[in-house]
Structures are given as structure tokens and as C-alpha cells.
Amino acid sequence: MLAVTAMMSVQLGSALSTGLIDDVGPAGAAWLRLTAGALILLAIARPPLRRVRRSDVAPLLGLGVATGLFTVFFLAALDRIPLGTAVAIEFLGPLAVAAIRSPSRAALAWPALALGGVVLMTEPWTGATDPLGVLFAALAGVGWGCYILLTQKVGDRFDGIGALTLTIPVAAVTAAIVGVPQALPHLRLEHLPLAIGLALLLPVLPFALEMLALRRMTATAFGTLLALEPAFGLLLGLIVLQQQPGILQLVGIALVITAGAAAQRGGLRVDAVGPAEGAPLSPPAARAAPSSGPPR
């Protein structure tokens, strides 16, 4: 229930971001949300700056930049295509990482199955698909894949909230490059509490819930549950945004979920030790397993 609630919070935060996107643009919304998230995290935890080694700087900066970029790209996709479709396309990123890092070549079948599901969801043969929206979602998926690889390095060195206090501010600065010019002409005082609320929904609340969930279940089980995230995106798109899926969209999302769940088999890392000796993996480290993904 903790993991499911975390996923619902992620998708609810994405769905509710559409109003902010309309006002300040996708990059502006990403900047406001990440900045508010960074301030909240810094208010509740002190960054472990003394533990940062020279070899940690590049992964930390890379992880922050990847987080900022895939947040901007995902919200840009959400501005053009339905939430469920955007999540499904983005989900191809971690699936590709899972397949490439799997010792079995048969694992390549799962991203192929998910890609088939995405084709059914977007129906490119109708000519009604927004190519730019699909491209933005695909770029968000690339960013998500990079996030997973970098989080595995960072998560093995720092505990979860410590890593976030270092990387989310970098993500906010990254989003600011495009987000500040886009948002400033339209920014109003009422946007600030909205950004704080959205930041609580994503990433602060999901992270806390995932930390509790990962103390009670294996990373593989957690990753399998994450395969339901595209379905939650479809559900919240229907409830919050009135985005009505058709039969092909439902079949497509089922294929993506099946591929995501199947890709978790063998996804548990057995070679990693958390920051404390013998401690369980923190959420970023666990999510960095080839079968997992980030809180967007």
C-alpha cells in the first residue's frame, strides 16, 4: 500500500501539474516544482557535503542534470499528449536499461513488447499523434534511463534523502536555464503555493513512502509494482484530466505493464551495500536496479 500510494502521488502530481503548465509553460512548471522540492528537502535534511569525495562530483552533477532534463521533457510531453501515453513512452527508458543490463538476451523481448504497446496507444497510422509530444516523452525516457544508471552510483555512496538534498538543487538549476525565461513573464504570487503543493506530491511524499515500503519488501518486488505506474497514469488521466482511453489504448497499456513486470525478474542487486555497513539499500539505490525507475 505504501508503494502504491507513492505511485498514485507521482501520477497525481503529474496530472495536477497541467494547470501550472498552462500558466508558466512546461519548463517553467518543472523549474518551480523542482525549486520548491529542493527547498523542502533542504529544510528537513542537511546535505552531506563533508562526505562528498572528488570522485562523487561528476555522478552527483550528472544525476541532478538528468533529473532536471527528464522532468522538463516529461512535462513538455504532458502538455501535448495524454498522461497515460506519456508515462508509457517514458517507461521504455528503464525497460531498455533492464534489458541491456540483463545477462539474458531474451530480456530484449520486454522492451519490444512495451514498444508494441506504445504503438497501440499512440496509433501513429491515424495521423492524430503529436510527434513532438512523443519525442519529448521519449527524451524523458532517455533521461530516466540515465537517472537509473547514475542513481546506482550515487545511491551506493549516500543515503536516500542525503542524495536528494545534493541532486534536486542541481536539477532545479538545470530546469531554470529554460524554465526561468519561460515562467517569469507569467509568474504570479498564487503560483508559489501551487508549486509547493506539487513538490510535496512529487518528489517529497513519494520518496518518504518508498523509503518505508523498501524496508518491508525486496527491490525486485518493489520494481514489479512500479510496472503498474503507466496504468496509474492512465487512471489519473481519466479521473483528473478526463482523458478517455480507447480499446487500443487499454490493450497497449496492458502490454506495457506486462513487459514492465516481466522485466523485474532477476532485477535484484545482490552485490551492493548501502551507505551503512550491511544496511538495506536506500530508495535511490534500490530504484537504480536495472528494473526500477525514479520519482519524477
Secondary structure as UniProt FT lines:
FT   HELIX           2..24
FT   HELIX           26..44
FT   HELIX           49..51
FT   HELIX           54..78
FT   TURN            79..80
FT   HELIX           83..101
FT   HELIX           105..108
FT   HELIX           109..122
FT   HELIX           124..126
FT   HELIX           131..155
FT   TURN            156..157
FT   HELIX           160..183
FT   HELIX           184..186
FT   TURN            189..190
FT   HELIX           191..199
FT   HELIX           200..204
FT   HELIX           205..214
FT   TURN            215..216
FT   HELIX           219..226
FT   TURN            227..228
FT   HELIX           229..241
FT   HELIX           247..262
FT   TURN            263..266
FT   TURN            277..278
FT   HELIX           283..287
FT   TURN            290..291
//
